[in-house]
Amino acid sequence: MPRHRYTPESPLRIAYDDDRSPVTRRDDAGRATSSVSAPWLQAGMLESLRLKPGMTVLEVGSGGYNAELIAHVVAPDGRVVSVDIDGWVVERTRRFTGFTLCGFVRDLGAAARPTPTVDLADGQLQLRFEDGPVPASAGADDALVAPRCEVPTGVTVAGQESFETLPLYLATTLPGFCRLAGTTGSRFAELPRGSDAAALVRDGSFAYLTHIRVHTGRRRCRRSTGREHAGRREARG
């Protein structure tokens, strides 16, 4: 399957360079906003998926080439659904692949829908309800000044191991799910460095899940889901 067909913006030497991800779109400031992943990365992802003919696969982040590779493996009875936050990327993918199941997700980017939010601690923290609407959160501010309850999960994962399926599970099963955002090092909440935390608002209080970095050896650094923040007030767990 010719890779350069999906990277007309780049010369052949870049399209087939095993370590390069050809950029397919840039913003007005020249920053790359979309690319076709490097061959080694695509190969690793496909291998990890353990695809079989007849499967239905959701691809988040369209580029065209990776979707074609997946479609080739799951053929003839499987199907691939490819979505992206950029409508231009979606149209580009549809044009190159001929896919009919290729959609635009209005969650991020310039055309994203607004996200309902609730400010806490005079704006130092923010609850973001990606799915809306905002549930009753009266009393959540008061919870910040009350003693908090910390509950360690006892779960440790490797530094490069993903546990993104956990907040996805929480988001799809728990009413009142949201994201807690704020400044790292805030005295009100210990958020993961450079990120926000999965949270839950209910009955005038909220809980959130965070992780800390721990060292288990000379070379390998492990991450822990460390504390589950929960409680009648604001609990840190």
C-alpha positions as semicolon CSV with decimal commas, in nm:
position;residue;x (nm);y (nm);z (nm)
1;M;0,000;0,000;0,000
2;P;0,177;0,322;-0,116
3;R;0,237;0,546;0,185
4;H;0,326;0,852;-0,024
5;R;-0,028;0,859;-0,159
6;Y;-0,135;0,991;0,183
7;T;0,150;1,238;0,224
8;P;0,147;1,449;-0,096
9;E;0,279;1,744;0,108
10;S;0,614;1,568;0,162
11;P;0,888;1,429;-0,066
12;L;0,930;1,052;-0,092
13;R;1,236;1,043;0,135
14;I;1,029;1,187;0,422
15;A;0,717;0,984;0,346
16;Y;0,913;0,658;0,378
17;D;1,154;0,761;0,655
18;D;1,090;0,518;0,939
19;D;1,141;0,787;1,205
20;R;0,952;1,075;1,045
21;S;0,589;1,178;1,082
22;P;0,512;1,390;0,774
23;V;0,319;1,702;0,869
24;T;-0,005;1,742;0,676
25;R;-0,148;2,058;0,833
26;R;-0,019;2,364;1,019
27;D;-0,194;2,651;1,195
28;D;-0,147;3,019;1,118
29;A;0,159;3,032;1,345
30;G;0,324;2,745;1,158
31;R;0,274;2,487;1,430
32;A;0,201;2,133;1,317
33;T;-0,158;2,033;1,397
34;S;-0,187;1,710;1,200
35;S;0,051;1,448;1,063
36;V;0,077;1,090;0,938
37;S;0,242;0,889;1,215
38;A;0,589;0,743;1,162
39;P;0,596;0,392;1,012
40;W;0,747;0,233;1,324
41;L;0,470;0,380;1,538
42;Q;0,192;0,270;1,306
43;A;0,338;-0,081;1,289
44;G;0,356;-0,099;1,669
45;M;-0,002;0,018;1,711
46;L;-0,134;-0,229;1,455
47;E;0,053;-0,512;1,621
48;S;-0,075;-0,416;1,966
49;L;-0,435;-0,409;1,842
50;R;-0,420;-0,776;1,743
51;L;-0,661;-0,713;1,459
52;K;-0,853;-0,990;1,290
53;P;-1,076;-1,001;0,981
54;G;-1,433;-0,894;1,057
55;M;-1,350;-0,656;1,340
56;T;-1,497;-0,306;1,374
57;V;-1,230;-0,051;1,467
58;L;-1,261;0,310;1,588
59;E;-0,967;0,530;1,489
60;V;-0,943;0,858;1,683
61;G;-0,730;1,101;1,485
62;S;-0,763;1,070;1,108
63;G;-0,475;1,070;0,866
64;G;-0,581;0,825;0,601
65;Y;-0,292;0,585;0,576
66;N;-0,333;0,419;0,915
67;A;-0,706;0,377;0,854
68;E;-0,629;0,212;0,519
69;L;-0,387;-0,029;0,687
70;I;-0,648;-0,122;0,946
71;A;-0,913;-0,166;0,678
72;H;-0,679;-0,397;0,486
73;V;-0,633;-0,621;0,790
74;V;-1,001;-0,641;0,895
75;A;-1,125;-0,694;0,538
76;P;-1,344;-0,816;0,383
77;D;-1,621;-0,800;0,644
78;G;-1,473;-0,559;0,899
79;R;-1,510;-0,182;0,904
80;V;-1,315;0,123;1,023
81;V;-1,470;0,436;1,174
82;S;-1,228;0,730;1,169
83;V;-1,294;1,056;1,359
84;D;-1,100;1,379;1,406
85;I;-1,138;1,718;1,573
86;D;-1,046;1,903;1,251
87;G;-1,306;1,906;0,975
88;W;-1,035;1,973;0,715
89;V;-0,850;1,657;0,819
90;V;-1,170;1,455;0,796
91;E;-1,238;1,575;0,441
92;R;-0,878;1,504;0,346
93;T;-0,903;1,149;0,482
94;R;-1,234;1,088;0,309
95;R;-1,087;1,211;-0,020
96;F;-0,782;0,984;0,000
97;T;-0,957;0,673;0,130
98;G;-1,312;0,697;0,002
99;F;-1,436;0,610;0,352
100;T;-1,800;0,681;0,428
101;L;-1,758;0,635;0,805
102;C;-1,537;0,934;0,868
103;G;-1,660;1,204;1,105
104;F;-1,581;1,537;1,267
105;V;-1,585;1,547;1,648
106;R;-1,656;1,891;1,791
107;D;-1,468;1,846;2,119
108;L;-1,136;2,020;2,063
109;G;-0,978;2,262;1,820
110;A;-1,093;2,590;1,665
111;A;-1,444;2,463;1,590
112;A;-1,500;2,294;1,925
113;R;-1,823;2,336;2,113
114;P;-1,798;2,531;2,441
115;T;-1,736;2,324;2,754
116;P;-1,956;2,400;3,059
117;T;-1,735;2,489;3,357
118;V;-1,764;2,575;3,726
119;D;-1,492;2,785;3,893
120;L;-1,377;2,698;4,245
121;A;-1,148;2,881;4,487
122;D;-1,182;3,212;4,301
123;G;-1,081;3,052;3,974
124;Q;-0,778;2,860;4,102
125;L;-0,957;2,535;4,020
126;Q;-1,214;2,456;3,757
127;L;-1,460;2,171;3,707
128;R;-1,505;2,096;3,337
129;F;-1,813;1,904;3,228
130;E;-1,727;1,785;2,878
131;D;-2,062;1,616;2,826
132;G;-2,274;1,883;3,000
133;P;-2,506;1,985;3,148
134;V;-2,352;2,100;3,476
135;P;-2,501;1,916;3,776
136;A;-2,577;2,093;4,103
137;S;-2,238;2,179;4,251
138;A;-2,346;2,400;4,542
139;G;-2,117;2,341;4,840
140;A;-1,819;2,224;4,636
141;D;-1,633;2,546;4,721
142;D;-1,692;2,484;5,093
143;A;-1,552;2,134;5,052
144;L;-1,211;2,282;4,968
145;V;-1,164;2,427;5,317
146;A;-1,280;2,118;5,504
147;P;-1,048;1,831;5,602
148;R;-0,999;1,598;5,312
149;C;-0,991;1,222;5,302
150;E;-0,707;1,053;5,115
151;V;-0,746;0,694;4,999
152;P;-0,442;0,534;4,829
153;T;-0,542;0,289;4,557
154;G;-0,230;0,077;4,590
155;V;-0,207;0,057;4,211
156;T;0,127;0,123;4,038
157;V;0,187;0,129;3,662
158;A;0,502;0,156;3,452
159;G;0,619;0,497;3,336
160;Q;0,521;0,441;2,972
161;E;0,213;0,233;3,045
162;S;-0,121;0,394;2,963
163;F;-0,414;0,380;3,204
164;E;-0,640;0,612;3,005
165;T;-0,911;0,348;2,994
166;L;-0,978;0,407;3,366
167;P;-1,111;0,766;3,331
168;L;-1,292;0,655;3,015
169;Y;-1,469;0,388;3,219
170;L;-1,553;0,641;3,491
171;A;-1,684;0,891;3,236
172;T;-1,922;0,639;3,084
173;T;-2,055;0,486;3,406
174;L;-2,072;0,755;3,678
175;P;-2,326;1,042;3,689
176;G;-2,164;1,377;3,765
177;F;-1,832;1,289;3,602
178;C;-1,611;1,584;3,510
179;R;-1,246;1,693;3,491
180;L;-1,073;1,894;3,763
181;A;-0,827;2,146;3,623
182;G;-0,605;2,400;3,791
183;T;-0,251;2,503;3,869
184;T;-0,009;2,225;3,958
185;G;0,096;2,263;4,320
186;S;-0,226;2,430;4,429
187;R;-0,285;2,410;4,803
188;F;-0,640;2,302;4,732
189;A;-0,571;1,996;4,519
190;E;-0,279;1,784;4,404
191;L;-0,328;1,743;4,031
192;P;-0,114;1,530;3,800
193;R;0,175;1,731;3,661
194;G;0,082;1,893;3,330
195;S;-0,268;1,747;3,331
196;D;-0,610;1,757;3,491
197;A;-0,781;1,484;3,690
198;A;-1,090;1,269;3,656
199;A;-1,346;1,395;3,908
200;L;-1,697;1,337;4,035
201;V;-1,940;1,592;4,180
202;R;-2,225;1,484;4,402
203;D;-2,424;1,618;4,699
204;G;-2,219;1,933;4,753
205;S;-1,881;1,763;4,750
206;F;-1,646;1,620;4,493
207;A;-1,386;1,350;4,451
208;Y;-1,097;1,323;4,212
209;L;-0,834;1,071;4,109
210;T;-0,471;1,167;4,075
211;H;-0,132;0,997;4,054
212;I;0,221;1,059;4,175
213;R;0,558;0,959;4,037
214;V;0,757;0,701;4,230
215;H;1,100;0,548;4,168
216;T;1,152;0,174;4,186
217;G;1,503;0,140;4,049
218;R;1,795;0,315;3,885
219;R;1,652;0,336;3,538
220;R;1,282;0,280;3,552
221;C;1,046;0,534;3,698
222;R;0,697;0,419;3,773
223;R;0,375;0,608;3,799
224;S;0,115;0,547;4,061
225;T;-0,254;0,629;4,057
226;G;-0,151;0,714;4,405
227;R;-0,445;0,880;4,565
228;E;-0,812;0,871;4,503
229;H;-0,960;1,198;4,621
230;A;-1,302;1,136;4,767
231;G;-1,525;1,230;5,051
232;R;-1,816;1,426;5,189
233;R;-1,611;1,738;5,152
234;E;-1,314;1,741;4,925
235;A;-1,134;1,418;4,977
236;R;-0,796;1,331;4,857
237;G;-0,741;0,969;4,817
